[in-house]
Amino acid sequence: MEYVAVLLPSVCLAVLFYFVIKAIFNVDRAEREAMARAEELQDAEDARNRGTAEEEKGEQEN
């Protein structure tokens, strides 16, 4: 029983550490996915704006 009393705090800290690190990685993954979606939306908006600017430029030349 002495072994359990000696090892239990270390085991509990190891389990707690595992869940904290897992949570950090999950938050990081979610943030990276959100940033990727935001960049895709921004790229699409930039492409639309370039297309509109090119159309206006074409109309001005005519």
C-alpha positions in Angstrom: 0.0 0.0 0.0 3.0 2.3 0.5 3.8 2.1 -3.2 0.3 3.4 -4.1 0.6 6.3 -1.7 4.0 7.2 -3.2 3.1 6.8 -6.8 -0.5 8.2 -6.7 0.5 11.9 -6.8 2.8 11.4 -9.7 0.2 9.4 -11.6 -2.5 12.1 -10.9 -0.1 14.8 -12.1 0.7 12.8 -15.3 -3.0 12.4 -16.1 -3.7 16.1 -15.4 -0.7 17.0 -17.6 -2.0 14.8 -20.4 -5.4 16.4 -20.4 -4.0 19.9 -20.3 -1.7 19.3 -23.2 -4.5 17.6 -25.1 -6.7 20.7 -24.6 -4.0 23.0 -25.7 -3.5 21.0 -28.9 -7.2 21.0 -29.6 -7.5 24.7 -29.1 -4.5 25.2 -31.4 -6.0 23.0 -34.1 -9.3 24.9 -33.9 -7.5 28.2 -34.2 -5.5 27.0 -37.2 -8.7 25.9 -38.9 -10.4 29.2 -38.2 -7.5 31.1 -39.5 -7.4 28.9 -42.7 -11.2 29.6 -43.2 -10.6 33.4 -42.6 -7.7 33.4 -45.1 -9.8 31.6 -47.7 -12.6 34.1 -47.3 -10.2 37.0 -47.5 -8.6 35.5 -50.7 -12.0 35.1 -52.3 -12.9 38.7 -51.4 -9.6 39.9 -52.8 -10.2 37.9 -56.0 -13.7 39.5 -56.4 -12.3 42.9 -55.8 -9.5 42.4 -58.4 -12.1 41.2 -60.9 -14.3 44.2 -60.2 -11.3 46.6 -60.5 -10.3 44.9 -63.8 -13.9 45.3 -65.1 -14.0 48.9 -64.2 -10.6 49.5 -65.8 -11.8 47.7 -69.0 -14.9 49.9 -69.1 -12.9 53.1 -68.7 -10.6 52.1 -71.6 -13.6 51.7 -74.0 
